[in-house]
Amino acid sequence: KAGVTQTPRYLIKTRGQQVTLSCSPISGHRSVSWYQQTPGQGLQFLFEYFSETQRNKGNFPGRFSGRQFSNSRSEMNVSTLELGDSALYLCASSLTTTGALQETQYFGPGTRLLVL
Amino acid sequence: AQKVTQAQTEISVVEKEDVTLDCVYETRDTTYYLFWYKQPPSGELVFLIRRNSFDEQNEISGRYSWNFQKSTSSFNFTITASQVVDSAVYFCALNDYKLSFGAGTTVTVRA
C-alpha cells in the first residue's frame, strides 16, 4: 500500500506570496493532519481534517488554512508569507479522526518551504 | 495541558552499543496513548511503537524495547545493538486528538 505523499517536496517563495501544499493520504485513511516543524519551535500541530471538515486547529494565525476533498486528499494554504514560515510541513493520515486516541498517524516526507 | 519532555538532546554511541531514550510526559487524562517516531535525515517521520495508558506491560519488538511506567509518567525507548542505520532524531509523542511531540533526541551511531 502506498504511503502518504506530499507535493511539492521543496518550495522557495518570497515574503508576501502565498503557497499551497498538497497531501494524499494512505488509501482508506479519512483523516489528514498537518504539522509544522522548525528548529526553534519543533513539531507543532496546525489542523486536522476528517470527512472534509476541520475537526481541530492548532494555535496558528488565520493565514494558515486548509481543506479536504471528498477523496480525502488535503491541501493547506499559507497566505502573505513571512520569513518565519520557513519550515518543514508534514502531513499525516490516519484511518479515522485523531480524536480516537488510539489512532496511529502515518507521516509523509514533508514539504520544505523556504521564504526569502 | 499535554506536555512531553525529552531531556536528552543528543546521544552518540558506537555501533552495537545499546541506546536508551528518555521520555517524560504530563497529562490530566486517565486514558491516553504514547508513541515513538523516528525521523531520519530524509525528513519523514516513521512510526515505531504505540502504547496505551492502561497497559504497563513492557515489550520487545526486534531490537526495540520500551519501558512504560505510569507512576513516574515515563515512556523510555531502547535500541539494542545499535546500527549505523539507527542514526536519526527520535520523538516521543502523546495523543490527545493531536500529537504533542517532545523536542526530539538526535542519535548518532558511529561505525
Interface residues (C-beta under 8 A of the other chain):
Chain A: S33 Y35 G42 L43 F45 E48 R55 N56 G58 L88 L90 A92 T97 T98 G99 L101 Q102 E103 T104 Q105 Y106 F107 G108 P109 G110 R112
Chain B: T31 Y32 Y33 F35 Y37 S42 G43 E44 L45 V46 F47 R50 N52 F91 N95 D96 Y97 K98 L99 S100 F101 G102 A103 G104
